[in-house]
Structures are given as C-alpha cells and as structure tokens.
Amino acid sequence: MDSIIVLSAISRFVQFLVVPAALITFYMGRAHDDVLDSAKKNIFTDMFMPSFALFLTVFMLFRFDWKSEFSVKHHGDLVLNYSAIIAMVIGYIVLPAVLFWINHRRNEKRKMVNEE
C-alpha cells in the first residue's frame, strides 16, 4: 500500500509541474496542436498564476521529505521501500517508454499504409 501512496504523491508533483507549464505554453503561442478560437488569453490566469504555481511546486519539491517517502520502518530502523522505488521506475520510466515505442511503431505502420 505504501508504494501506491508514494506513486500518488509523485503524480501530484508531476501534475503540478505539467499543467502550469502547459498554460504558459498556450499563452506564449507555442502549443503544438490547434487551440480553440474561442479561447481567450489572460496574462493573470495564463502567465502569472501558473508561474507562481511552478515556483511553489519547486519550493515544495525541495522541502518534501523524500527520505521518509522512500523508506519504511522495519524493526525500528529505516530501510528502503523497494516496492515504492520499483513502482516509480515502472510508472515513470518503463511504462511511458514502452507506450511511446508502441505508439511510434503504430504511427510508422500507418504512414507506410498511407504511402501505398
């Protein structure tokens, strides 16, 4: 159960970094996809607030108690929580890499079919 809690905490940090960065990217006009024509830009909600959120998230990342997050008490001693570390590696490195590879392969096959 501890590894799920660790993964959940780390997911929140990732979300707190990605969403403000996406808003700033939208405001600066560097979005890769088309943006709705009806979406109005606002410097306060699209630049100031996300920048402040990024600052707070980075601050919290430095202040976060990583040692206790990735360790468990075993007979009164702190030992590494290997299940949490493995869950992190699988959830943030292995799984995205495999899914990226599968998606890339699927797109290449589609491209070859469209060329024929």
N, C-alpha and C positions, 0 to 999 in steps of 0.2 A: 504494500500500500504506500510505503514511503516513496518509492520510485515514481509512482503516479503523481504524488503531491509535488515532488521536485520538478517533474516534467511540466506540470500545470503552472508552477511559479515561473519557470524559464519561458514558457509560452507567453505568459503575460508580458514579460520583459521584451520579448521579440515583437509582440503586437504593439507595445508602447513605443517601439522604435520605428516599425514599418509604417503604421498609419500616419503619424505626423510627417514622416519623410514623403509619403505619397501625396499628402495635401500640399506640401511645399512644392513638390514637383509639378503638381497640377497648376498651382498659382504661377509658377515660373514659365509655364507653357512647354514643358519638356516631357509631357505624357506620351507614351509610345502608341497608345490607342486613341481613337477619336473620342472627344469629350462632348457631352450633350451641349447643344447650342443654348439651351435654356439655363445652363449652369452659370451663375454669376460669380465673379471673383470678388473677394473681400479681403483686404490686406490684414484685418484684425483676425478673422477666423481662418484664413488660409496661410498666413505667414507668422503673425505674432504668437498666437496661441500654440500652434504646432512647434514653433521654435522653443517656446517656454516649456512645453511638454517634453521635448527632446532633452533640454537641459536638466529638467527634474529627473527624467529616466536615467540619464547618465550619472547624475548625482546618486540616485538610489542604487544603481549598479555598483558603484564604488563603496557605498555604505552597507550593502547587503551582506549578510552573514553566510558567506559561501562555505566556510568550514563546517558549520553545523548542518547546512543543507545537503552536503555530500558525505556526511558521516552519521553513524548511528552508535548508540551506546551499547556495548557488549561487555557484560560483567564489569560495568563501571568505567570502562575505557572507551574512548572514541576510536572507531575503526571506519575505514572507507565503506561507503554504501555502494557496493559494486553494482547492484541492480539499478540504482539511480543513474550511475555513470553509463552503464550499458544502454539503458533506456534513452539517455541523452544522445549517445553516439548513433543509435539506430534511428531515433526520431529526427535528428537534425543533420546527420551526415549520410548514413547508409540509405535510408528510405528516399530522401529527396534526390540523391544521386541515381538510384535505380529508376525512379519515376521520370527523371529528366532523360535518362538514357532510353527508356521505353517510348517516351513521347517523341524524342528526336528520331528514333528508328521509325515510328509510325508516320511522322511527317515526311521522312525520306521516301518511304514506300508510296505515300500519296502523291508526292512530287513525281516519282517515276511513272505512276499510272496516268497522271495528267499529261505528261510529256508524250505518251504513246498515242 
